[in-house]
Each structure stands twice: as C-alpha cells, then as structure tokens.
Amino acid sequence: MKEQITIDDFAKVEIKIGTILEAKRVPETDKLIECLVDVGEESPRTIVSGIADKRSPEDIEGTQLPYITNLAPRTIRGIESNGMLLAVGGDDDFALLRPDTEVPPGTSGK
C-alpha cells in the first residue's frame, strides 16, 4: 500500500475530462501514443500515454477520458507531454476510465 495522503494533498490534483481530438503512435516505440486532447478552456494540449501495446490510436480517438491536467510538463521521446491519462490495472492489462455520459471537455470533479 502506498503512503496515505491528506485531503489537502488530493485537492492539489486537477482532474479533468478530455476529449481526444487526434491520436497517433510515437514512432520507434512499442507503448507510446501521442494525443491532442481538448481539456476545456485551454487550447488543446499534447499528452503522451504508455498504452499503445494494449490500445490503438483508433480505439481512443474521439473518446473522453480523465486526465491529470496540472502535472508539470515532461518530455517523452522528444515530445512535451502536458498531462497524464488516468487508468487502472497492471502490467498485463488495464481499464480506461470513462464518463458514463458525454460531458463538456474540461469538466472536473467537485
């Protein structure tokens, strides 16, 4: 079990629903997909996710998924990633978390 965090720690995490506008594999990698994601007021942002070994760009393009949107940018294979996709599972497989109804991009939890 990971270290417990306080509600104040959790409150620092910004989670928004993003709509994937475009998705493509990162060349010369087995696991990376580069997505252009609409997360609301901000212009679409690039987010790189390590899911290409289990999901194709065609599987996720146009879908809505939750993202951490206030994570510091990180450069992955020369691409600046500005967020992190939320999913659950392990090394063998995982589940993508999806809203049960379409919501406006940028919708966040309360």
Beta strands, then each sheet from edge to edge (+ up, - down):
strand 1: 15-25
strand 2: 33-38
strand 3: 45-49
strand 4: 64-68
strand 5: 74-76
strand 6: 79-81
strand 7: 84-85
strand 8: 87-89
strand 9: 94-96
sheet 1: 3+ 2- 1+ 4- 7+
sheet 2: 5+ 6-
sheet 3: 8+ 9-
end
